[in-house]
Amino acid sequence: MRTWLLVLLFTMLASPGWAAPIKIAVPVPAGKKSSGAAKVRSALVAALNEQGAKAVTNGDADFEIRLTVKKAPKKRFVAEAQLLGNDGKVVKTVRATYGKGGAAKAGSELGTALGRAAVAERDRGAAEVKAPRLDSTPPPPPPPPPPVTRIEPKDEAPTLKTEGRGNKPKSGEDQLLRLSLGGGTQMLSAYTVAVDGQVTGLAYELSPLLLLTGAARLHVPGTGLLIGAFVSFVPVQYSVVVDPPVDPAQPKGRFLSIGGELGYELALSQWDDGGRFVLTPLLAGTWASMGVDSQGDNSVVLSYSGLDLLGGVRLGVLPTAALALEADLRGGLIVGYKESPTTTGASASGIALRFGGGARYWVNELFGLYLSVGYHFRQVGFSGSGSRVGFFGDPQLVDATVFSGDLQAQAGVHLAL
């Protein structure tokens, strides 16, 4: 009986409901008395207490809330509250617009939303500690077999060795056509709109997304000429929380890239076992787009597309005929950049940069495995103003600049023909 009581006590203490209350620092906001800032804070603190959080003005706290109240048109006010972790990163930002007599309601809405976010962030951090991530890195390929020593009769004529592609052991690297199919994750997706170096409220970051890819490469016989084509698809669903709300509030979309490349492989050095060091100059074109459901004239997330014209180089090392290690770097211009249903500006032009690396291992002449990681950065500048609606307090969207970046990791299979 005593053992059962100890087990029950340990279970109750380990459950979320028995966790220590979350301490959230809520400094007193600056502002005129007529703005109702004090009432907003009081109602926010009360709402936090209802969510199981303890509001403090200073001292050691798990989170901090930065509350600002600004005047809006038509005798209204906008209260913005940011929930920050101990590392200074913003966990959640919420805004509420209110008029005369609405300060308490606005504060209650802000406190409820941030209190739930703080509890969720605390629980998520606890789950990550209790459930460590498993290492998903595949084991390294087995080492090549040791060389076999062959003793030749003395009276046998010597064998003449010549260098060239035809003398190395066969692998998928030597085949005419290579097809690839893979999947992975777009680990990082960031989008920023800035004016004169000041970031606006139109910036956002996405959680890791599913990535699907396909590719084909043709090696022209008797030459080092390579012709390639590729496609990638990433589905996404946004959650847009603004006031006034947009419709739909959770628009769906997709990242889609289709492109081709032309290269010429130059063997800088070769080894008898099929290994070599190669340099491949590249020319590539990629049509990159992000399509999303329209949210009307007040769309926060826009669809966009453009053509990246890139030049670069790929370095490859083949320690053996079965293993290939590569790194590539490409840069160039963005042409034909378009946005819809509204625009950030006019006369868009920009630059694009891609870099990454990967490894291939051929199980036999026809079947191989690969891993790769790559980052794509784009910067597009506009002249003049567009039809896009910005947030209150942001600078006017004139001569704005859009930055975007995607970090992708994938694994897949090669089929050689």
Order of alpha helices (4+ residues) and beta strands (2+ residues): alpha-beta-alpha-beta-beta-beta-beta-alpha-beta-beta-beta-beta-beta-beta-beta-beta-beta-beta-beta-beta-beta
